[in-house]
Amino acid sequence: MKQSIDGKVYNTETAKKLAHYWNGLGASDFGNLSEDLYITKKGSAFLAGEGGARSCYSKIVGQNCWSGGEGIRPLLTNEEIIEWCERTGNDQALEEHFPELIEEA
């Protein structure tokens, strides 16, 4: 998947995949969500995902009608990276690839 956002190109084929999340719901479920965390060669983190009609990847297909979809969402701040890793149980990816963002309690 490749998408241009705010003058930057995010490409899953040239970026490094760091982590995966799937909420366990089937492909036909409106709440289905699957995302992969990537980092570009220049160090920009982003999510590439797909989901059902009630996910953040949904698309309008008519008046008051939604469908599942796919897309790319840049993670612009360190807080967004931390929040996604913690929310999805990808603490290991956070420790391995972004050690500068976390500290010992």
FIKOLZA-1660 file (N, C-alpha, C; in steps of 0.1 Angstrom, whole numbers, plus 5000, padded with zeros to 4 digits):
% residues 105
   i   px   py   pz ch aa at
   1 5008 4988 5000  A  M  N
   1 5000 5000 5000  A  M CA
   1 5009 5012 5000  A  M  C
   2 5005 5022 4993  A  K  N
   2 5013 5035 4991  A  K CA
   2 5003 5046 4991  A  K  C
   3 5006 5057 4999  A  Q  N
   3 4997 5068 4999  A  Q CA
   3 5005 5081 5002  A  Q  C
   4 5002 5092 4996  A  S  N
   4 5008 5105 4998  A  S CA
   4 4999 5113 5007  A  S  C
   5 5005 5118 5018  A  I  N
   5 4998 5125 5028  A  I CA
   5 5006 5137 5032  A  I  C
   6 5001 5149 5030  A  D  N
   6 5008 5162 5034  A  D CA
   6 5021 5163 5027  A  D  C
   7 5022 5159 5015  A  G  N
   7 5035 5160 5007  A  G CA
   7 5045 5149 5010  A  G  C
   8 5042 5139 5018  A  K  N
   8 5051 5128 5021  A  K CA
   8 5045 5115 5016  A  K  C
   9 5053 5106 5011  A  V  N
   9 5049 5093 5006  A  V CA
   9 5051 5083 5016  A  V  C
  10 5041 5075 5020  A  Y  N
  10 5042 5064 5029  A  Y CA
  10 5040 5051 5021  A  Y  C
  11 5049 5042 5021  A  N  N
  11 5049 5030 5013  A  N CA
  11 5053 5018 5021  A  N  C
  12 5043 5009 5022  A  T  N
  12 5046 4997 5030  A  T CA
  12 5056 4988 5024  A  T  C
  13 5059 4989 5011  A  E  N
  13 5069 4980 5004  A  E CA
  13 5083 4985 5007  A  E  C
  14 5085 4998 5010  A  T  N
  14 5099 5003 5012  A  T CA
  14 5101 5006 5027  A  T  C
  15 5091 5006 5035  A  A  N
  15 5092 5008 5050  A  A CA
  15 5094 4995 5057  A  A  C
  16 5099 4996 5069  A  K  N
  16 5102 4984 5078  A  K CA
  16 5089 4982 5087  A  K  C
  17 5084 4969 5086  A  K  N
  17 5073 4966 5095  A  K CA
  17 5078 4963 5109  A  K  C
  18 5072 4969 5119  A  L  N
  18 5077 4967 5133  A  L CA
  18 5067 4959 5141  A  L  C
  19 5054 4960 5139  A  A  N
  19 5045 4953 5147  A  A CA
  19 5031 4952 5140  A  A  C
  20 5023 4942 5145  A  H  N
  20 5010 4939 5139  A  H CA
  20 4999 4939 5151  A  H  C
  21 4987 4943 5147  A  Y  N
  21 4976 4942 5156  A  Y CA
  21 4964 4938 5148  A  Y  C
  22 4956 4929 5154  A  W  N
  22 4943 4925 5149  A  W CA
  22 4934 4923 5161  A  W  C
  23 4922 4929 5160  A  N  N
  23 4913 4928 5171  A  N CA
  23 4905 4915 5173  A  N  C
  24 4908 4906 5164  A  G  N
  24 4902 4892 5165  A  G CA
  24 4888 4891 5159  A  G  C
  25 4883 4902 5153  A  L  N
  25 4869 4901 5147  A  L CA
  25 4871 4896 5132  A  L  C
  26 4861 4889 5128  A  G  N
  26 4861 4884 5114  A  G CA
  26 4860 4895 5104  A  G  C
  27 4864 4892 5092  A  A  N
  27 4864 4902 5081  A  A CA
  27 4850 4907 5078  A  A  C
  28 4839 4900 5081  A  S  N
  28 4826 4905 5078  A  S CA
  28 4820 4913 5089  A  S  C
  29 4827 4914 5101  A  D  N
  29 4823 4922 5112  A  D CA
  29 4825 4937 5110  A  D  C
  30 4816 4945 5112  A  F  N
  30 4817 4959 5110  A  F CA
  30 4828 4965 5119  A  F  C
  31 4831 4959 5130  A  G  N
  31 4842 4964 5139  A  G CA
  31 4856 4958 5137  A  G  C
  32 4857 4950 5126  A  N  N
  32 4870 4944 5123  A  N CA
  32 4881 4954 5121  A  N  C
  33 4893 4952 5127  A  L  N
  33 4904 4961 5126  A  L CA
  33 4917 4953 5126  A  L  C
  34 4925 4956 5116  A  S  N
  34 4939 4950 5115  A  S CA
  34 4948 4962 5111  A  S  C
  35 4959 4963 5118  A  E  N
  35 4969 4974 5115  A  E CA
  35 4983 4968 5117  A  E  C
  36 4992 4974 5109  A  D  N
  36 5006 4972 5110  A  D CA
  36 5013 4985 5112  A  D  C
  37 5023 4985 5121  A  L  N
  37 5031 4997 5124  A  L CA
  37 5044 4996 5116  A  L  C
  38 5047 5007 5108  A  Y  N
  38 5059 5007 5100  A  Y CA
  38 5067 5020 5103  A  Y  C
  39 5080 5019 5099  A  I  N
  39 5088 5031 5100  A  I CA
  39 5095 5033 5087  A  I  C
  40 5096 5045 5082  A  T  N
  40 5102 5048 5069  A  T CA
  40 5117 5048 5071  A  T  C
  41 5124 5049 5060  A  K  N
  41 5139 5050 5060  A  K CA
  41 5143 5063 5066  A  K  C
  42 5134 5073 5066  A  K  N
  42 5137 5086 5072  A  K CA
  42 5132 5087 5086  A  K  C
  43 5127 5076 5092  A  G  N
  43 5123 5076 5106  A  G CA
  43 5109 5080 5109  A  G  C
  44 5100 5081 5099  A  S  N
  44 5086 5085 5102  A  S CA
  44 5078 5072 5104  A  S  C
  45 5070 5072 5115  A  A  N
  45 5062 5061 5118  A  A CA
  45 5048 5062 5112  A  A  C
  46 5042 5051 5108  A  F  N
  46 5029 5052 5103  A  F CA
  46 5022 5038 5105  A  F  C
  47 5009 5039 5104  A  L  N
  47 5000 5027 5105  A  L CA
  47 4995 5024 5091  A  L  C
  48 4995 5012 5087  A  A  N
  48 4988 5008 5074  A  A CA
  48 4977 4997 5079  A  A  C
  49 4965 5000 5076  A  G  N
  49 4955 4991 5081  A  G CA
  49 4942 4990 5073  A  G  C
  50 4934 4981 5077  A  E  N
  50 4921 4979 5071  A  E CA
  50 4911 4976 5082  A  E  C
  51 4898 4978 5079  A  G  N
  51 4888 4975 5089  A  G CA
  51 4874 4976 5083  A  G  C
  52 4865 4973 5092  A  G  N
  52 4851 4973 5088  A  G CA
  52 4844 4987 5088  A  G  C
  53 4831 4987 5086  A  A  N
  53 4824 5000 5085  A  A CA
  53 4824 5008 5098  A  A  C
  54 4827 5002 5109  A  R  N
  54 4828 5010 5122  A  R CA
  54 4842 5012 5126  A  R  C
  55 4851 5010 5117  A  S  N
  55 4866 5012 5120  A  S CA
  55 4870 5026 5115  A  S  C
  56 4882 5030 5119  A  C  N
  56 4887 5043 5115  A  C CA
  56 4891 5042 5100  A  C  C
  57 4890 5031 5093  A  Y  N
  57 4893 5030 5079  A  Y CA
  57 4880 5029 5071  A  Y  C
  58 4869 5031 5076  A  S  N
  58 4856 5031 5069  A  S CA
  58 4856 5041 5058  A  S  C
  59 4848 5039 5048  A  K  N
  59 4846 5048 5037  A  K CA
  59 4831 5050 5035  A  K  C
  60 4827 5062 5031  A  I  N
  60 4813 5066 5028  A  I CA
  60 4811 5060 5013  A  I  C
  61 4800 5053 5012  A  V  N
  61 4797 5047 4999  A  V CA
  61 4783 5051 4994  A  V  C
  62 4776 5060 5002  A  G  N
  62 4763 5065 4998  A  G CA
  62 4758 5073 5009  A  G  C
  63 4746 5078 5007  A  Q  N
  63 4740 5087 5018  A  Q CA
  63 4737 5078 5030  A  Q  C
  64 4744 5081 5041  A  N  N
  64 4742 5074 5054  A  N CA
  64 4746 5059 5052  A  N  C
  65 4756 5056 5043  A  C  N
  65 4760 5043 5041  A  C CA
  65 4775 5042 5041  A  C  C
  66 4780 5032 5049  A  W  N
  66 4794 5031 5051  A  W CA
  66 4799 5017 5047  A  W  C
  67 4811 5016 5044  A  S  N
  67 4817 5003 5040  A  S CA
  67 4831 5002 5047  A  S  C
  68 4836 4990 5048  A  G  N
  68 4850 4989 5052  A  G CA
  68 4860 4994 5042  A  G  C
  69 4872 4996 5047  A  G  N
  69 4882 5002 5038  A  G CA
  69 4896 5000 5043  A  G  C
  70 4906 5006 5037  A  E  N
  70 4919 5005 5041  A  E CA
  70 4926 5019 5039  A  E  C
  71 4938 5020 5045  A  G  N
  71 4945 5033 5044  A  G CA
  71 4957 5033 5052  A  G  C
  72 4963 5045 5052  A  I  N
  72 4976 5048 5059  A  I CA
  72 4973 5060 5068  A  I  C
  73 4978 5058 5081  A  R  N
  73 4976 5069 5091  A  R CA
  73 4990 5072 5097  A  R  C
  74 4996 5084 5094  A  P  N
  74 5009 5088 5100  A  P CA
  74 5007 5089 5115  A  P  C
  75 5018 5085 5122  A  L  N
  75 5019 5088 5136  A  L CA
  75 5028 5099 5138  A  L  C
  76 5023 5111 5141  A  L  N
  76 5031 5123 5140  A  L CA
  76 5039 5126 5153  A  L  C
  77 5034 5121 5164  A  T  N
  77 5041 5124 5177  A  T CA
  77 5046 5112 5184  A  T  C
  78 5055 5113 5193  A  N  N
  78 5060 5102 5201  A  N CA
  78 5048 5096 5209  A  N  C
  79 5040 5105 5214  A  E  N
  79 5028 5101 5222  A  E CA
  79 5019 5092 5214  A  E  C
  80 5017 5094 5201  A  E  N
  80 5009 5085 5193  A  E CA
  80 5015 5072 5191  A  E  C
  81 5028 5071 5190  A  I  N
  81 5035 5058 5189  A  I CA
  81 5034 5050 5202  A  I  C
  82 5036 5057 5213  A  I  N
  82 5035 5051 5226  A  I CA
  82 5021 5046 5228  A  I  C
  83 5011 5054 5226  A  E  N
  83 4997 5050 5228  A  E CA
  83 4993 5038 5220  A  E  C
  84 4997 5038 5207  A  W  N
  84 4993 5027 5199  A  W CA
  84 5000 5014 5203  A  W  C
  85 5013 5014 5207  A  C  N
  85 5020 5002 5211  A  C CA
  85 5014 4997 5224  A  C  C
  86 5011 5006 5234  A  E  N
  86 5005 5002 5246  A  E CA
  86 4991 4997 5245  A  E  C
  87 4983 5003 5237  A  R  N
  87 4969 4999 5235  A  R CA
  87 4967 4986 5228  A  R  C
  88 4977 4983 5219  A  T  N
  88 4976 4970 5211  A  T CA
  88 4984 4959 5217  A  T  C
  89 4991 4961 5228  A  G  N
  89 4999 4951 5234  A  G CA
  89 5012 4949 5227  A  G  C
  90 5017 4959 5220  A  N  N
  90 5030 4958 5213  A  N CA
  90 5041 4965 5221  A  N  C
  91 5042 4962 5234  A  D  N
  91 5052 4968 5242  A  D CA
  91 5066 4964 5238  A  D  C
  92 5068 4952 5233  A  Q  N
  92 5081 4947 5228  A  Q CA
  92 5086 4956 5216  A  Q  C
  93 5077 4959 5207  A  A  N
  93 5081 4968 5196  A  A CA
  93 5085 4982 5201  A  A  C
  94 5078 4987 5211  A  L  N
  94 5081 4999 5217  A  L CA
  94 5095 4999 5223  A  L  C
  95 5098 4988 5231  A  E  N
  95 5111 4987 5237  A  E CA
  95 5122 4985 5227  A  E  C
  96 5119 4977 5217  A  E  N
  96 5130 4973 5207  A  E CA
  96 5133 4985 5197  A  E  C
  97 5122 4991 5192  A  H  N
  97 5124 5001 5182  A  H CA
  97 5124 5016 5186  A  H  C
  98 5118 5018 5198  A  F  N
  98 5117 5032 5203  A  F CA
  98 5121 5033 5217  A  F  C
  99 5133 5028 5221  A  P  N
  99 5137 5028 5235  A  P CA
  99 5139 5042 5241  A  P  C
 100 5141 5052 5232  A  E  N
 100 5143 5065 5237  A  E CA
 100 5129 5072 5241  A  E  C
 101 5118 5065 5238  A  L  N
 101 5105 5070 5242  A  L CA
 101 5100 5066 5256  A  L  C
 102 5107 5056 5261  A  I  N
 102 5103 5050 5274  A  I CA
 102 5114 5051 5284  A  I  C
 103 5110 5050 5297  A  E  N
 103 5120 5050 5308  A  E CA
 103 5116 5041 5319  A  E  C
 104 5125 5037 5327  A  E  N
 104 5123 5028 5338  A  E CA
 104 5114 5036 5348  A  E  C
 105 5105 5029 5355  A  A  N
 105 5096 5035 5365  A  A CA
 105 5103 5038 5378  A  A  C
% end
